[in-house]
Amino acid sequence: MKPQSPSQDDFCAFHTDLCTLVGIFDGHGPFGHRVANYVQETLPRTLLQSQGFLHKEVEKALKDAFVETNQKCLENEAFDCQLSGTTATLAYLSQRMLYIAHVGDSQAVIASKPKPVKGATPKVGIEVEVLTPEHRLTQEGERQRIEAAGGQVVQLEGDIPLRVFLKGELYPGLVITRALGDKIGAKAGVSCEPDVRAVERRPEWQFLLMCSDGVWEFCDFQEAADIIFKYPPSKAQEAAEAGASLLVALGQPLLRP
């Protein structure tokens, strides 16, 4: 039997009376689990200790923290980042604002109660808004950036996604166009610089949902949010278990011979 591979997903969560900081990380490559674990410890600490954050320049502080954490990954002798890295999606919620920064395809959505429309029948349930576009080659701007940096975009025979390669080489073959780590990928244009978005918090917001592509490949945004919405905050564990059960069911056809 094939030995079980270590999980490459990781997360962080901090909460005080004034703010909340949460992040998700999805590693890839032979040391992806080590990179993801290192980043979930290092990125939040780097952000919270930065001068930009202390001076309430949150958007700049987030960008700087991603770049600095990436450099720390590359310099870390405990693992090899040549062909390993991680996605990173980090959300900082103050009492008034939501700031979210990401590299890769671990996407975040906000679930909200529908706004009432005068004269119309009130809608039930929730609506979702995607906060983080995927950093993949299907995004034209990302593909252009990779090619301008000297990377090569290839769809391998029998493969579905487009991948990033060094020109004339058979590596790194990344699906995502931004990540932390990936020293060789950076030579093909894979960037550690995050997209950062700032949104004023609204009363109709119900929850923030952040998942790696291991969820989004099987379950769409609305479906996942609908599952969570069925449970009150006091039953968060039950909501997570219900979501996990659905993902197992959806993934079963792929596991059959």
C-alpha positions as CSV (number, residue, x, y, z in Angstrom):
1,M,0.0,0.0,0.0
2,K,1.1,3.5,-0.7
3,P,2.1,5.3,2.6
4,Q,-0.2,8.1,3.6
5,S,1.2,11.5,2.8
6,P,1.1,14.2,5.5
7,S,-1.7,16.8,5.2
8,Q,-0.4,19.9,3.6
9,D,-3.2,22.1,4.8
10,D,-2.7,24.4,7.9
11,F,-4.4,27.3,9.5
12,C,-4.0,30.0,12.2
13,A,-6.6,31.9,14.3
14,F,-6.2,34.7,16.9
15,H,-9.0,36.6,18.6
16,T,-9.1,39.5,21.0
17,D,-11.8,42.0,22.0
18,L,-10.5,44.4,19.4
19,C,-9.7,42.2,16.4
20,T,-9.5,38.7,14.8
21,L,-6.8,37.3,12.6
22,V,-7.4,34.1,10.7
23,G,-5.4,32.4,7.9
24,I,-5.4,29.2,5.8
25,F,-2.4,27.7,4.0
26,D,-2.2,24.9,1.5
27,G,1.2,23.5,0.8
28,H,2.6,21.8,-2.3
29,G,5.7,20.0,-3.3
30,P,7.8,17.5,-1.2
31,F,8.1,19.9,1.7
32,G,4.8,21.6,1.3
33,H,3.5,20.6,4.7
34,R,6.6,22.0,6.4
35,V,6.3,25.3,4.5
36,A,2.6,25.6,5.3
37,N,3.3,25.0,9.0
38,Y,6.1,27.5,9.1
39,V,4.1,30.1,7.3
40,Q,1.1,29.8,9.6
41,E,3.4,30.5,12.5
42,T,5.5,33.2,10.9
43,L,3.2,35.3,8.8
44,P,0.8,36.4,11.6
45,R,3.7,37.2,13.9
46,T,5.5,39.1,11.2
47,L,2.4,41.2,10.5
48,L,1.6,41.9,14.1
49,Q,5.2,43.0,14.9
50,S,5.6,45.2,11.8
51,Q,5.9,49.0,12.0
52,G,3.2,49.4,9.3
53,F,0.7,47.4,11.4
54,L,1.6,49.3,14.6
55,H,1.0,52.6,12.7
56,K,-2.4,51.3,11.4
57,E,-1.1,51.0,7.8
58,V,-2.7,47.6,7.5
59,E,-2.7,47.1,3.7
60,K,1.0,48.0,3.4
61,A,1.8,45.9,6.5
62,L,0.1,42.9,4.9
63,K,2.0,43.2,1.7
64,D,5.3,43.6,3.5
65,A,4.6,40.7,5.8
66,F,4.0,38.3,2.9
67,V,7.3,39.4,1.2
68,E,9.2,39.2,4.5
69,T,7.8,35.8,5.3
70,N,8.6,34.5,1.9
71,Q,12.2,35.5,2.4
72,K,12.3,33.8,5.7
73,C,11.0,30.6,4.0
74,L,13.8,30.7,1.4
75,E,16.4,31.2,4.1
76,N,15.1,28.5,6.4
77,E,17.5,25.5,6.5
78,A,14.9,23.2,8.0
79,F,13.2,22.5,4.7
80,D,13.9,22.9,1.0
81,C,11.8,25.5,-0.9
82,Q,13.3,24.9,-4.3
83,L,10.1,23.0,-5.5
84,S,7.9,23.5,-2.4
85,G,5.7,26.3,-1.2
86,T,2.2,27.2,0.0
87,T,-0.8,29.3,-0.7
88,A,-1.7,31.8,2.0
89,T,-4.9,33.7,2.7
90,L,-4.9,35.9,5.7
91,A,-7.8,37.9,7.0
92,Y,-7.6,40.7,9.6
93,L,-10.9,41.9,11.1
94,S,-11.0,45.1,13.2
95,Q,-14.2,46.5,14.7
96,R,-14.9,48.4,11.5
97,M,-12.9,46.8,8.6
98,L,-12.0,43.5,7.0
99,Y,-8.6,43.3,5.4
100,I,-7.8,40.2,3.4
101,A,-4.5,39.3,1.6
102,H,-3.8,36.2,-0.4
103,V,-1.5,34.4,-2.8
104,G,-2.7,31.2,-4.6
105,D,-6.1,29.7,-4.8
106,S,-7.3,29.2,-1.2
107,Q,-10.3,31.4,-1.6
108,A,-12.4,33.4,0.9
109,V,-16.1,34.4,0.7
110,I,-18.4,36.5,2.8
111,A,-21.9,35.2,3.5
112,S,-24.6,37.8,4.0
113,K,-28.3,38.1,4.5
114,P,-29.9,39.5,1.4
115,K,-30.6,43.2,1.6
116,P,-34.4,44.0,1.7
117,V,-35.8,45.5,-1.5
118,K,-38.7,47.9,-1.0
119,G,-41.9,46.4,-2.3
120,A,-40.4,43.0,-3.0
121,T,-40.9,39.7,-1.1
122,P,-38.0,39.3,1.4
123,K,-35.4,36.7,0.3
124,V,-34.5,33.9,2.6
125,G,-31.1,32.2,3.1
126,I,-27.8,33.9,2.4
127,E,-25.8,35.3,-0.5
128,V,-22.1,34.9,-1.0
129,E,-19.5,37.4,-2.3
130,V,-16.1,36.1,-3.4
131,L,-13.3,38.2,-1.8
132,T,-10.2,36.6,-3.3
133,P,-9.8,35.7,-7.0
134,E,-7.8,32.7,-7.8
135,H,-4.2,33.2,-8.8
136,R,-4.2,30.8,-11.7
137,L,-3.3,30.9,-15.3
138,T,-7.0,31.1,-16.2
139,Q,-6.8,34.7,-15.0
140,E,-5.6,36.6,-18.1
141,G,-3.7,39.2,-16.1
142,E,-1.8,36.4,-14.2
143,R,-0.9,34.6,-17.4
144,Q,0.4,37.8,-19.0
145,R,2.5,38.5,-15.9
146,I,4.0,35.0,-15.9
147,E,4.9,35.2,-19.6
148,A,6.3,38.7,-19.2
149,A,8.5,37.4,-16.4
150,G,9.9,34.7,-18.7
151,G,7.8,31.8,-17.6
152,Q,6.2,29.3,-19.9
153,V,2.5,28.3,-19.8
154,V,1.9,24.7,-20.8
155,Q,-1.0,22.3,-20.7
156,L,0.4,18.8,-20.6
157,E,-1.1,16.0,-22.6
158,G,-3.9,14.3,-20.6
159,D,-3.8,17.1,-18.0
160,I,-6.5,19.6,-17.3
161,P,-5.0,22.7,-15.8
162,L,-2.5,25.1,-17.3
163,R,0.9,25.0,-15.5
164,V,3.9,27.3,-15.0
165,F,7.2,26.1,-16.2
166,L,10.7,27.5,-16.7
167,K,11.3,28.0,-20.4
168,G,12.6,24.8,-21.9
169,E,12.3,22.8,-18.7
170,L,9.9,20.3,-17.2
171,Y,9.6,22.0,-13.8
172,P,8.1,23.4,-11.6
173,G,4.7,22.7,-13.2
174,L,2.7,24.9,-10.8
175,V,-1.0,25.4,-11.2
176,I,-1.0,28.6,-9.1
177,T,0.8,31.8,-10.1
178,R,1.5,33.2,-6.7
179,A,2.8,31.5,-3.6
180,L,5.2,31.6,-0.7
181,G,8.3,29.6,-1.1
182,D,8.8,28.1,-4.6
183,K,12.3,29.4,-5.2
184,I,12.4,27.9,-8.7
185,G,8.9,29.0,-9.5
186,A,9.9,32.6,-8.7
187,K,12.3,32.4,-11.7
188,A,9.3,31.7,-13.9
189,G,7.3,34.6,-12.5
190,V,5.5,33.0,-9.5
191,S,5.1,35.9,-7.1
192,C,4.9,36.2,-3.3
193,E,3.2,39.6,-3.5
194,P,-0.4,39.3,-2.3
195,D,-3.5,40.9,-3.6
196,V,-4.9,42.9,-0.7
197,R,-8.5,44.0,-0.3
198,A,-10.1,46.3,2.3
199,V,-13.8,46.2,2.9
200,E,-15.9,48.0,5.5
201,R,-17.8,45.6,7.7
202,R,-21.6,45.5,7.1
203,P,-24.4,44.6,9.5
204,E,-25.8,42.0,7.1
205,W,-22.6,39.9,7.1
206,Q,-23.1,36.5,8.7
207,F,-19.7,34.8,8.5
208,L,-16.4,34.6,6.6
209,L,-15.6,31.3,4.9
210,M,-12.0,30.5,4.0
211,C,-11.1,27.1,2.3
212,S,-8.3,25.6,0.3
213,D,-9.0,24.2,-3.2
214,G,-9.5,20.8,-1.6
215,V,-12.9,22.1,-0.7
216,W,-13.7,24.4,-3.6
217,E,-12.9,21.7,-6.2
218,F,-15.8,19.7,-4.9
219,C,-18.2,22.2,-3.4
220,D,-19.2,25.6,-4.8
221,F,-19.3,28.8,-2.7
222,Q,-23.1,28.9,-2.3
223,E,-23.4,25.2,-1.4
224,A,-20.7,25.5,1.3
225,A,-22.2,28.7,2.8
226,D,-25.6,27.1,2.9
227,I,-24.3,24.3,5.0
228,I,-22.7,26.6,7.5
229,F,-25.7,28.8,7.7
230,K,-27.9,26.0,9.0
231,Y,-25.9,26.0,12.2
232,P,-25.7,28.7,14.9
233,P,-22.2,29.8,16.1
234,S,-22.5,27.6,19.2
235,K,-22.6,24.5,16.9
236,A,-19.6,25.4,14.7
237,Q,-18.1,21.9,15.2
238,E,-21.3,20.3,13.9
239,A,-21.2,22.6,10.9
240,A,-17.6,21.6,10.1
241,E,-18.5,17.9,10.4
242,A,-21.5,18.3,8.1
243,G,-19.3,20.1,5.5
244,A,-16.7,17.3,5.8
245,S,-19.3,14.6,5.3
246,L,-20.5,16.3,2.1
247,L,-17.0,16.6,0.8
248,V,-16.4,12.9,1.4
249,A,-19.6,12.1,-0.4
250,L,-18.7,14.3,-3.4
251,G,-15.2,12.9,-3.6
252,Q,-16.2,9.3,-3.6
253,P,-16.7,9.0,-7.4
254,L,-13.1,10.1,-7.9
255,L,-11.8,7.3,-5.6
256,R,-13.6,4.5,-7.4
257,P,-11.6,2.4,-9.9
